[in-house]
Amino acid sequence: MRKSYKALLVTVLSLVLLAGTAGIASARPYRRGAVWWAVRHQSEIVHLHSHAAVLRIVHSGSMPFTDVPGWARPAVNRMYRLGIVQGFSDRLFHPGQLITRAQLAALLVREFGISTSSGVNTRSFADVQPGSWAYRDIEAASPYMDYFTSPDGQAVFEPNKPAAREDAFVALVEAAGLAGQTPNPAALSKFADAGSISPNLTNLVAIAVQNNLVTGSQNQSGAWYLYPQQSLSRAQAAALFYRALRYTKVAPGTGGTTTLQTPAQNAAGVQVSAAQTAVTIGQTAQVSATVVDSQGQPVAGAPVTFTVSGSAAVNPQSTVTDSQGQAFTTVSDQTAETVTVTAGASGASGSATVQFNAPIQSAAGVQVSVAQTAVTIGQTAQVSATVVDSQGQSVAGAPVTFTVSGSAAVNPQSTVTDSQGQAFTTVSDQTAETVTVTAAASGVSGSAGVQFLAAGS
C-alpha cells in the first residue's frame, strides 16, 4: 500500500537520522513507480572521497582467466591486477555470472578505498546482519548506494538481490563525487529505454552518461539502449568500474607510490588498438587509445578526440583519458568495409583498423587454389580458399578449416574469409611427396594438390 505524502516524508527523514550517514535515502516501497524522496548531503560525499586510499598493483602478472570475452579482457585484467575483482577456485572468472547488491558494495569499497572502520556499531538496514560477510562493506558504501523502504517502514538494502545496472551507475556517480554536477536531460535522449530508469535516479544516470561512465549498447537496427533494469554481470561490472578508475587514486607500476602525470600538454604519442578487428555489420567494436608522454608514461586527464573513416560512426567522439592514460570509444557501421579509427590528443595521434563484414550467408561451395603447385622441401606454398554461396557470390566472415594429407602441415589451420570471401594458409613439408590441401566451410569443401620436391630435383 502506498504511503501518504506526509507519512512518507516523515519516514524518509527518520531513515536518514537512523542511518547516521549523509547519503541517498531513496524511499521506494517498490523499486519502480512509487512515490519517492531523495535526501543527499554532497559535502559528506566529497569528504569521504577525498580520503580514498591509493590503489596499487597487487598481481604483477596478467589475469589467469581464460573465459573472459575479448571486449572485457582489458577491463578485467586491469581490475584483477589492482585486486578489485577476483576469480574462482577453478581459475575462471565466470563473466556472465550476476553480481548481488552486496558484491556491488564490496567492489565500490575496494575501488574507492572507502574506510570500513567507521559505523562498525551502526546497523542501518533491517536485512543486513552485523555478522554477515558484507556488513562492513554495505555500511561503508551506504552513502553512495540507493536503498529501499519496506512496506512496514524499515530501511532495507536487499543484499542478495542481483544488482541492476542502474544501481552501479548511481553508485559510481556518487562515489566519484560527480553527483553535484548539473544533469543534462539530453544526455539520455538517444537511448530508447531511457523511460525505464527509476524516476528518482534519472538525473544521476544522466550524469553517468555525461561523464562516459556508461555508453550503452547499440542493436543491429541502430537503436541505443542502457538496459538500466537489467541485472549486472561480473564482466559488465568490471567494465563499468574500469571506466571509473580515473576518479580514483592509482599508483602506477608494480607497487610504487609514483603519482600520475596529469597535464594534457605532456601527450607525445597515442597508441590505438581495437578489441575486435573484424565484426559483422550492425555490431560494435571497442577501440582503446593510450596517451603517453615523451618518456612513454601514461598521461591521465588528456582530452582525446576519435574520428573514423568511411561510413562508420564512433561514440563517444570525445572523452578524456582515465588514470591509466586510456580512453575508449565504440565504432559501428552499416556498410561492409574496412575503416580506420584515429585518436588524437594534443597534436599526437594514432590509429587502428576495424573490418566490418556483411552477415554470413550460407556457404555452398569452396574453391581452392595453390600459388605454387610444386616447391622444394623446406619451402612453403600459399593456398587460398574462396567460399561462395548458392548464387556464386563470395561469402565474407565464413569460418574455414584447412587440413592436409601426408606429413605436411598447414598454418593457420583455421581462419575466416575476408571481405572478398577468401581465406589463406601456407603448407610446408619435410618429405618429398604430393599432398592434398582441403578447405572446409559450413559442411562444404574443396581441395588442391601441392608437390614437394627433394632439393636438386
C-alpha positions, 0 to 999 in steps of 0.5 A: 500500500502506498504511503501518504505524502506526509507519512512518507516524508516523515519516514524518509527523514527518520531513515536518514537520522537512523542511518547516521550517514549523509547519503541517498535515502531513496524511499521506494516501497517498490523499486519502480513507480512509487512515490519517492524522496531523495535526501543527499548531503554532497559535502559528506560525499566529497569528504569521504572521497577525498580520503580514498586510499591509493590503489596499487598493483597487487598481481604483477602478472596478467589475469589467469582467466581464460573465459573472459570475452575479448571486449572485457579482457582489458577491463578485467585484467586491469581490475584483477591486477589492482585486486578489485575483482577476483576469480574462482577456485577453478581459475575462471572468472565466470563473466556472465555470472550476476553480481548481488547488491552486496558484491556491488558494495564490496567492489565500490569499497575496494575501488574507492578505498572507502574506510570500513572502520567507521559505523562498525556499531551502526546497523542501518538496514533491517536485512543486513546482519552485523555478522554477515560477510558484507556488513562492513562493506554495505555500511561503508558504501551506504552513502553512495548506494540507493536503498529501499523502504519496506512496506512496514517502514524499515530501511532495507538494502536487499543484499542478495538481490542481483544488482541492476545496472542502474544501481552501479551507475548511481553508485559510481556517480556518487562515489566519484563525487560527480553527483553535484554536477548539473544533469543534462536531460539530453544526455539520455535522449538517444537511448530508447529505454531511457523511460525505464530508469527509476524516476528518482535516479534519472538525473544521476544516470544522466550524469553517468552518461555525461561523464562516459561512465556508461555508453550503452549498447547499440542493436543491429537496427541502430537503436541505443539502449542502457538496459538500466533494469537489467541485472549486472554481470561480473564482466559488465561490472568490471567494465563499468568500474574500469571506466571509473578508475580515473576518479580514483587514486592509482599508483602506477607500476608494480607497487610504487607510490609514483603519482600520475602525470596529469597535464594534457600538454605532456601527450607525445604519442597515442597508441590505438588498438581495437578489441575486435578487428573484424565484426559483422555489420550492425555490431560494435567494436571497442577501440582503446587509445593510450596517451603517453608522454615523451618518456612513454608514461601514461598521461591521465586527464588528456582530452582525446578526440576519435574520428573514423573513416568511411561510413562508420560512426564512433561514440563517444567522439570525445572523452578524456583519458582515465588514470591509466592514460586510456580512453575508449570509444565504440565504432559501428557501421552499416556498410561492409568495409574496412575503416580506420579509427584515429585518436588524437590528443594534443597534436599526437595521434594514432590509429587502428583498423576495424573490418566490418563484414556483411552477415554470413550467408550460407556457404555452398561451395569452396574453391581452392587454389595453390600459388605454387603447385610444386616447391622444394622441401623446406619451402612453403606454398600459399593456398587460398580458399574462396567460399561462395554461396548458392548464387556464386557470390563470395561469402565474407566472415565464413569460418574455414578449416584447412587440413592436409594429407601426408606429413605436411602441415598447414598454418593457420589451420583455421581462419575466416574469409575476408571481405572478398570471401577468401581465406589463406594458409601456407603448407610446408613439408619435410618429405618429398611427396604430393599432398592434398590441401582441403578447405572446409566451410559450413559442411562444404569443401574443396581441395588442391594438390601441392608437390614437394620436391627433394632439393636438386630435383 
